Amino acid sequence: MDIQTWTFIIVGLSFALYIGIAIWSRATSTKEFYVAGSEVSPLANGIATAADWMSAASFISMAGLISFLGRDGSVYLMGWTGGYVLLALLLAPYLRKFGKFTVPDFIGDRYYSQTARVVAVVCAIFISFTYVAGQMRGVGIVFSRFLSVDINTGVLIGMAIVFFYAVLGGMKGITYTQVAQYCVLIFAYLVPAIFISIMMTGNPIPQLGFGGDLVNEPGVSLLDKLDGLGTALGFTAYTQGNKPMIDVFFITAALMVGTAGLPHVIVRFFTVPKVRDARKSAGYALVFIAILYTTAPAIAVFARTNLIQSVSEKSYNEVPSWFKNWETTGLVEFKDKNGDGKIQYVQNPEINELKIDPDIIVLANPEIAKLPNWVIGLVAAGGLAAALSTAAGLLLVISTSIAHDLLKKTFRPEISEKGELRAARIAAACAIFVAGYFGINPPGFVAQVVAFAFGLAAASFFPAILMGIFSKKMNKEGAITGMLVGLVFTAGYIIYFKFVNPQANNADNWLFGISPEGIGTLGMILNFATAIIISKFSNDPPLEVQEMVENIRVPKSD
């Protein structure tokens, strides 16, 4: 069977599974809609958290970034992995002990202020929409290549699928759907990696294979081969970096602390029965996440090596079929500048004739390596599973922030549970349409858009949550002002360089040499400084709030 037939079969079966689970686990109460009734087992929650966490950026875009950036791309690997450890150890158990539905719920009660709650809701919505744009973009890319539709139509199809199981099932439906999605995405990620590792290095373990010697060139390591291929074309050696160290540090830090402030990941720890279960599920999730994250560098090296060898200095009429398949999506472009019919793929932009979007690397990798068609269809299903699982979690955060934190807790406290559930579903439906718009008109490639969301979370949520748990003296005035300063500064910096004046988006114009992807770290520092200074010159929190903070931190046997 051809690629499209295999894709229809595998993707169709996976979608039928997701929709079936959503119908089976339909939410019937607000608690089931928001936190799955707090009845999810630690193992299931760990798997669901891993799926929620490993978005289109992890599955589709991260290996592509590492593939094109080389060592500089490792900031995404280190930042996202380290951030989850930070979240699991430093925040998750305490937030679960607090026992509320959402992060704005914690912010509002901890800082004894409806204003703080509303500011937290604005932050959550802003972060979630930025993040979900990357997921919908990923969905569009997968559909555009494998279902022969344009990217915009692919985004619309993804919207319809997410609408069904997110709006119907809520957190309960999403949780069990994400368990299935993790199984699909991790199988889809590992199968081609193992195949290619055996083909290139003879080692069935990709994590070891990419550091080994080539089968067809004994004594030559794969990384040395890739360094040679890249430098021959004028690129920096793959194992060397170009980014200034300050930017590497700030991007890594922004991704780490941004992870610890992401509302759609934090809410997962409210779905288990006990605090002990939150710790267990965090441990399970880290194991399941590590399986993919330790494989990504290997896929990046395999794909980059095969890509260069398959297209460089080849006649356009002789390029492999994968090249022309992806060319139809617009994500691969060839312009014959010198008219010789050969593809000049070099570093020099004046001579280079080939443009490749980093987001295609994982999806095109099986085709480049000439793997069986069923593997290619499987990878398409995995990419969709990764994007849709995270998109659903983000949309739920948006809907619960609006229905629970704004409507129920702020503007209409008398609303019935049935009315609140209806409002949550309407909010989720509206959020899907906004997310679709940003998926059709994204501000960058998938991982870059997601990095912006992490920066916003780092600059707004993380300091307020951290100080809310570990500082009894942090008051509402400090927290609110700090969140606003961090969010406005970081969002303004990103908007200026990405939308207002993109021509100036280079190291010469960046503040202290910090890119928009890393500016969230500076926003976080400003948040901390502002909050601490303001709290020093204003009243201490009420005694009952200080006692609540003390109670959150005291270990409890359960």
N, C-alpha and C positions, 0 to 999 in steps of 0.2 A: 504493500500500500504506500501511497505517496505521503509526504509530510502533512499536507492539509487534512487528509483523511484521518491519519493517526491523531492529529491535534483535535479534530472534532470529537473523536471517540473519547480520548483521555480527558479533555477539558469538559466535555458533556457529562461524563460519568462523575467527575469530581463536583461539578455544579449541582448535579442531581443529589449527590450525597449531602452537600451543604444545605440545600433547600429542604431536604428531608429532615435533617437534624433541626433546622429552624422551626419547622412545623411541629416536630415532636416535643421540642423544649420551649414552646411558646410561653412568654411571660404573662402571668395573670394578676400580678400585683406590682406596686412600685418597687418593693424590695427585690423582687425577682428581676425587674427591668433594670434597676440600677446596679445591684451587686449580686445577682443570681441567688438571692435568698440567703447569702453567706453559708451555703451548704456544699460548696465545691471541695473535693478532696485535694490534699496538697499536691499529689502527683498530677492530677488533671489540671490543676491550676498552674503548676509549673510548666506543663506542656503548652497550655493556652497563653501563658505569659511569654514564653519563648516565641510563639507565633505572632503575638501582638507586638513584641519587641522587634522581631526580624521582619522589617517592612520591605517594600520594594527597593529602598536604599540599600539594605543589607543583601538581599538576594540578587537584584538586578544590577545595582550601580556600584557597590563597594569594590568588587573585584575589578570592574572596569576602571575605576579611579586608580586603584593600585597598579593596574596594568599600564595605564598611560603616565601616571606620575612617578612610578617606581617607589623609591624609599619615602618620598614625600607623602604618598598615599597612605602610609602606615598610620598617619594621625587619626584617620577615621577608624581604623582597626583598634588602636590603643584607646582612643577616646570613648568609643561606644562600649567596648568590653570593660574598661576600668570604671566607667560610669555606672554600669549595672552592678558591679561589686559594691560601689559606694552606696547606691540605693538600697541594696539588699542588707548591708550591714548597718548603715547609719540611720536610715529613715523608715524603711518598710515596717519593722516590728512596732515602732512607736506609733506610727499612723494607724496601724491596725488596732492597737490597743485603744486609741482614741475612739474608734468605732463609728465614724460617720460615713456617709455615702461618697463624698467628693472632697477634693482638695479645697475648693472655695468654702465648703462646710467647715473644714478644719480652720482655715484662715479667719472666717467670720466669727466662730466661737472662741478661738484662741485670742483673737485681738478684739473681742467684745464690741464688734462694730459692724453695722450693716454696710457702711461705706467700704470697709476692708473686704467684706464679702463681694460687693459689686466690683471692686477693683480686681479681685481674684478671678471673678467670672470673666471680666474683659480680657485679662491675661490668658485664661484658659482657652477662650474662644479664638483669640488672636493666634496663639501658639498652634492650636489644633487645626485651624484653617490653613496655616502655612505648611504644616506637616502633611495634611491630607492632600494638598495640591500635588506633592511629590508622588503619593500613592496612585492618584488618579492618572497622573502622567504615565506611571509605570504600566498601569492597566491598558492605557491607550497604545503604548508601544508594543506590548505583547499581541494585542488584538490586530494591530495594523499589519504586523508581519505574518502572523499565522492564520488569520481568518480573512486575509485579503480585503481589509477595509482601511480607510484612512484613520489617523490617530484620533481625530475628533469623534468619529463614529465609535471607535473602541472605547473612549471615555464614557460615552453615553450608554453603551452596553454594560460597562462596569457599574455605572450608577444604578441601573435597573436591578442588577444582582444584589448589590449592597442594600438597596432600598428594601428588598424583600426580607432578607434575614435579619438586618439590623433593626428595622422598624417593627417587625413582627415579634422577634424573639427577645429583643433587649439584651442585657448582659447575660442572661441565662442562655439564650440562643447563641449569642456570639461566643461564649465560653466553650461550649461543646462543638461548635463549628470550627473554632480555632484549634481544637485538639486534632480534628481531621485534617485541617489545613497544614498543621505542622508536619504531620506524617507525609502528606503529599510533597510539601516544599523540601523537606530534608532528603527524602528519597530522590527527588528530582535534582537536587544539588550534588549529591554524592555519586550517583551512578555515572554521569559523564566524567566527573573528576577521577574516579577510579579507573574507568576505561582509558582515559588519556594518559594517566600516570603509568599504567602498564605499557601502553604503546610507546611512550617516549623514554621512560627510564627503567621499565621492567619491574617497578615497585608498585604493589597494589594499594599502598597507603599514600595518598596524595601529600599529606603533611611531610612525609619523608622523601617522596619522589622528587619534589621540586628542588631539593637540595642535593640530589644525586647526579650520577653521570648518565649521559645519553646512551641509549641502546645502539644507535647507528654510528656513534662516534665515541668509542671506548676511551676512557681517560679524560674526556671533556665534560665538565659539569654543565648542567642546564643553565645555571645562572651566568657562568662565564660565556656560554654561547650567546645568551640574550644580550649581555653587555657588549659583546663584539658586534652583533647585528645592529644594535641601536647606535653605537658610536660610529659605525661605518656610514650611517645615514645622517650623521650630524647631531643625533640626540644625545643628551647626557646619559652616561652609563646608568643602567637600570638600578644598580645597587648604590648609586650616589644620589644626593639630594640637592635641590636648587633653592628651596624656601629658606628665608632668614630664620634663625633659630627662635627668635622671639615670636614669629608667626606660628611656627610649629608648636611651641609651648601654648600659645593662646588658643589656637584651634583645638588642640587636645584637651585643654582644661575646659573650654566651652562645651565640648561634646560630653565630657565626663560629668560636670555639674549640671549640664542641661538634661542629661539622662535622669539624674536624681530629682529633677523638677518636672518631668513629663507627666501630666495628669492622667493620661490613658494607661500608663504603666503602673502608677501608684494605686489607681483604683482597683487594680487586679488583686491587691493584697487585702481588700475589704470583702472579697468573695469567699474566703475560707472561714470555718467556724471559730478558730482560736488564734491567738497570737503565736503560739508554738507552730501552728500550721502555716502561718505567714512565713516564718523563718524556713520551714521545710520546703515550701513551694519555691522560695527564692533560691535555695540550693539546687533543687531539681532544675529550675529554669536556667541557671548558670551552666549546668552540664549540657543541657539541650542547645543552648546558644553557642557554647564553645565548639560543638561539633561543626557548625557551619563556619564560625569565625576563624577557626584554625585551618579550614579548607580554602578560604577565600584567597590567601596569598598564592597558594599552589595553582588555583584556576587562573589567576592573573598572569602568572609566569607562563603557563601552558598556552593560554590564548594569545598572549603577546608574541611569543616565539612563532607559533603557527601562523599568526596573521601576517607578520613581516615576511616570512618565507613564502607565503602563498600569493602575495600581491606585488611586492617590491620588484621593480624592473620587469614586470610581466607586461605583455601586450594586453590591451584592454579586451581584445577578442579571445584571449587565452585564459582570462581569469576564471577561477572556480565558480560554480553555480551559486554558492552562498553570497558572493559579492553582488551579483545582479539581483538576487532575491531581496537583499536588504536595501539595494539602491532604489527599489520601487517605493520604499517607505520614506525616502528623503533623509534617512539617518546615515547613509553612506553616499558621498558625492565625489565624482571624478570630473575634473576639468583639465582637458589636454592643453596646457598652456603653450607648449612648444610644438604641438602638432605632430609628434612622432608616433603617436598611438600607444606609447608605453606609459605605465603608471610611475610617476616620480613621487615617492613617498619619503620626504626628507624633513628635517627640522626647519630649514629656511622657508618662511612663509611666501616669499616671492617666487620660489621655485616649486614648492610643494603643490601637488595636483590632487591630493587625496584628503578628504575630510571624513573622519569617522567619529560618530557620537559615542562617548564612553558607555552609555547606557545599553548598547547592543552587545557588549563583550560576552556576558554570561549566556545570553539567549542565542547568540551566533556561534558560541564556542563549539557545540557538538557538530554543527554544519562545517565549520572550518576544519575540524579534526576528522571529518567524514565518518561520523558515527551513524548507526542505524537510524532510520526515520522515526521509530517509536521513541528513541531517546530524545530526539528533538521535540516531539510532541509532549513528552513528559516534562521537559524543562519549561515549556510554555505553560503547562498546568501549574508547575511550581512557582513560576513568576507571578501568575494570577493569584495563587493562594497567598503568597507573601504580601502582595499589595492589598488584596481585599480584606485580609485578616486585620491588618493595622488600620485600614480605612474605616472598618466597622467600629473598632475600638475608639477611634478619634471622634467619629460621628456620635457615638454614645456619650462621650464626654461633653460635646457641644449641647446635645439634647438635655442631658441631666443638669448641666450648668444653667440652662435657660429655664427648664420646667421646675427643678427642685430649688436651686439657689436663688434665682431671680423671682420666679412666680410664687412658689410655696413659702420660701423663707423671707421674702422681702415685700412683694407687692400684693399678693393675695393669700395670706396665711390661712384663710377660711376655706380654701379650695378643697374639694373632696379628693380621696385617693384615686377614684375613677377619672375625675377631671384632670388631675395631675398626670396620670398615665397617658391620657389622650393628648395633653399638651406636650409631653415628652416625645410622643410619636410624631406629632405635627412638626415639632422643632427638628427632629431627626430628618424628616422628609425635606424640610426647607434647607437644612444644612447640606444634604446631598446635592441639591441643585447648585448651591454656592461652590461646593467642592468641585463639582463638574466643570464649572466655569474656570476655576483656577487650574484644573487639569488640562483644559483646552488652551489656556493662556498662562503657562507656567513662567515664573521669573528666573528659571535656570534649569539645568539638568537635575535628575531625581535626587542624587545624594547632596547636591549643593543646596537645593530647596530645603531638604530635611535638616541640613546643617544650620540653616537660618532659624528653623524652629527650635533647635537645641540651644542656640545662642539666646533666643528670646526667653526660653525657659530658665536658662542660667541666670539671666539678668533680672528676672522678675520673681519667679516662684522660689528658687532654691534658697536664697538668703532668708526669706520670710518663713519658710518651713523649718530650716535649720535653727534659726534663732527662736522660733516658736517652740521648738522642742527643748533646746538646751539653754535658753536664757529666760529666767523668770522675770527679768527686769525690762525685757523688750516690750514696748507698749504699742498701742494702735497708731499713734501719730508717727512713730519711727517706721513701723512696718509699711504703712500706706504710702508715706512719702518715698521710702526706699524703692518700693515696687514701681511706683510711677516714674521715678528718675531713671531706674534701670531699664524699664520697658521703652520709655520715650527716647532715651539716648540710643539704645541698641537698634530699635526700629528705624529711627531717623537716619542712622549711619548706613544701615542696609538699604533703605529706600533711596537715599541720595546716590550711592554708588551703583545700585542696580537699575534704578528707574529714572532718576532726575538727571544724572550726569555719568552714564556708564562709560563714556570715553575716558574719564578720569580714574577708572577702577584699576589702578596699578600701584605698585609698592612705593613709587615716588610721591603719591598723593595720600596714601593711607596715614592715619594718625599713629605715630610711633612705629610705622611699618606693619601695622596689624590689619589683616584683610577683613572684609565683611563676615567671612565664616568664623573668624576668631574674636570679633569685637564683643561678643556676649560675655567674655571673661572680664573685660574692662567694665562693661555694664554691671556685672555682678559686684565688682570691687566698689563701684560708685554706689550701688544699692546698699552694701554693707556699711560703707562710710556714712552715707546719709542717714540710714536708720539708727546707727549708734549715736551719731551727733544729736539728732533730733530727740531721741529718747532720753539723752542726758539732760536736756533742757526742758523736759515736760514731765508730767506726773507718772509715777510708777503704776503698773497695772493693778487692778483691785486684788485684794487678798485671795478671793475665791479663784481667780484666774491663775495666780501664782501657785496655789495649792493644786489646781488641775494640772499644771505643767509638772509639778513635782510628782504627781500620781502617774502621769504618762511615763516618766522615766524610771519609776520603781519597778523592778522585775516582779512578775507575778507568776506563780506556778499554775499552769492550766493543762 
